[in-house]
């Protein structure tokens, strides 16, 4: 997902998982 909530922006790990999965 290109667009991520601010909460996820604070967590690079979560963002990476979102993109991966």
Gaussian input, Z-matrix of N, CA and C with variables (Angstrom, degrees):
# hf/3-21g

backbone

0 1
 N
 C     1     B1
 C     2     B2     1     A1
 N     3     B3     2     A2     1     D1
 C     4     B4     3     A3     2     D2
 C     5     B5     4     A4     3     D3
 N     6     B6     5     A5     4     D4
 C     7     B7     6     A6     5     D5
 C     8     B8     7     A7     6     D6
 N     9     B9     8     A8     7     D7
 C    10    B10     9     A9     8     D8
 C    11    B11    10    A10     9     D9
 N    12    B12    11    A11    10    D10
 C    13    B13    12    A12    11    D11
 C    14    B14    13    A13    12    D12
 N    15    B15    14    A14    13    D13
 C    16    B16    15    A15    14    D14
 C    17    B17    16    A16    15    D15
 N    18    B18    17    A17    16    D16
 C    19    B19    18    A18    17    D17
 C    20    B20    19    A19    18    D18
 N    21    B21    20    A20    19    D19
 C    22    B22    21    A21    20    D20
 C    23    B23    22    A22    21    D21
 N    24    B24    23    A23    22    D22
 C    25    B25    24    A24    23    D23
 C    26    B26    25    A25    24    D24
 N    27    B27    26    A26    25    D25
 C    28    B28    27    A27    26    D26
 C    29    B29    28    A28    27    D27
 N    30    B30    29    A29    28    D28
 C    31    B31    30    A30    29    D29
 C    32    B32    31    A31    30    D30
 N    33    B33    32    A32    31    D31
 C    34    B34    33    A33    32    D32
 C    35    B35    34    A34    33    D33
 N    36    B36    35    A35    34    D34
 C    37    B37    36    A36    35    D35
 C    38    B38    37    A37    36    D36
 N    39    B39    38    A38    37    D37
 C    40    B40    39    A39    38    D38
 C    41    B41    40    A40    39    D39
 N    42    B42    41    A41    40    D40
 C    43    B43    42    A42    41    D41
 C    44    B44    43    A43    42    D42
 N    45    B45    44    A44    43    D43
 C    46    B46    45    A45    44    D44
 C    47    B47    46    A46    45    D45
 N    48    B48    47    A47    46    D46
 C    49    B49    48    A48    47    D47
 C    50    B50    49    A49    48    D48
 N    51    B51    50    A50    49    D49
 C    52    B52    51    A51    50    D50
 C    53    B53    52    A52    51    D51
 N    54    B54    53    A53    52    D52
 C    55    B55    54    A54    53    D53
 C    56    B56    55    A55    54    D54
 N    57    B57    56    A56    55    D55
 C    58    B58    57    A57    56    D56
 C    59    B59    58    A58    57    D57
 N    60    B60    59    A59    58    D58
 C    61    B61    60    A60    59    D59
 C    62    B62    61    A61    60    D60

   B1=1.4696
   B2=1.5197
   B3=1.3217
   B4=1.4562
   B5=1.5238
   B6=1.3203
   B7=1.4596
   B8=1.5208
   B9=1.3363
   B10=1.4645
   B11=1.5216
   B12=1.3255
   B13=1.4686
   B14=1.5214
   B15=1.3081
   B16=1.4640
   B17=1.5213
   B18=1.3087
   B19=1.4590
   B20=1.5252
   B21=1.3393
   B22=1.4661
   B23=1.5216
   B24=1.3160
   B25=1.4589
   B26=1.5238
   B27=1.3161
   B28=1.4625
   B29=1.5234
   B30=1.3393
   B31=1.4643
   B32=1.5301
   B33=1.3373
   B34=1.4685
   B35=1.5209
   B36=1.3253
   B37=1.4690
   B38=1.5194
   B39=1.3083
   B40=1.4608
   B41=1.5240
   B42=1.3244
   B43=1.4587
   B44=1.5232
   B45=1.3222
   B46=1.4580
   B47=1.5230
   B48=1.3280
   B49=1.4647
   B50=1.5277
   B51=1.3226
   B52=1.4622
   B53=1.5244
   B54=1.3298
   B55=1.4643
   B56=1.5256
   B57=1.3312
   B58=1.4614
   B59=1.5199
   B60=1.3391
   B61=1.4492
   B62=1.5017
   A1=110.15
   A2=115.52
   A3=119.69
   A4=109.59
   A5=115.89
   A6=120.42
   A7=109.91
   A8=115.71
   A9=119.93
   A10=110.03
   A11=116.66
   A12=121.59
   A13=111.50
   A14=117.03
   A15=121.23
   A16=110.79
   A17=116.60
   A18=121.11
   A19=110.53
   A20=115.68
   A21=119.46
   A22=110.66
   A23=116.50
   A24=120.43
   A25=109.59
   A26=115.72
   A27=120.46
   A28=110.80
   A29=116.19
   A30=120.14
   A31=110.19
   A32=117.50
   A33=122.41
   A34=111.66
   A35=116.73
   A36=121.30
   A37=109.91
   A38=116.35
   A39=121.78
   A40=109.38
   A41=116.19
   A42=121.33
   A43=110.28
   A44=116.61
   A45=121.48
   A46=110.79
   A47=116.17
   A48=121.09
   A49=109.69
   A50=116.69
   A51=121.99
   A52=109.54
   A53=116.74
   A54=121.66
   A55=110.29
   A56=115.69
   A57=120.24
   A58=111.22
   A59=115.89
   A60=118.67
   A61=111.36
   D1=129.33
   D2=179.85
   D3=-77.79
   D4=-39.77
   D5=-179.39
   D6=-92.47
   D7=122.31
   D8=-179.37
   D9=-129.33
   D10=143.55
   D11=176.98
   D12=-58.23
   D13=156.43
   D14=-179.93
   D15=-58.79
   D16=-33.47
   D17=-179.92
   D18=-61.18
   D19=-38.00
   D20=-179.40
   D21=-79.35
   D22=-28.77
   D23=177.93
   D24=-61.83
   D25=-33.30
   D26=179.38
   D27=-70.21
   D28=-20.64
   D29=-178.63
   D30=-116.07
   D31=94.92
   D32=178.94
   D33=-57.16
   D34=-32.99
   D35=-178.91
   D36=-64.42
   D37=-47.27
   D38=-179.61
   D39=-62.50
   D40=-42.64
   D41=179.94
   D42=-60.25
   D43=-42.97
   D44=179.75
   D45=-62.88
   D46=-40.36
   D47=179.86
   D48=-66.52
   D49=-39.73
   D50=-180.00
   D51=-60.37
   D52=-44.99
   D53=-179.23
   D54=-68.17
   D55=-39.93
   D56=-177.41
   D57=-68.78
   D58=-41.69
   D59=-175.40
   D60=-104.46

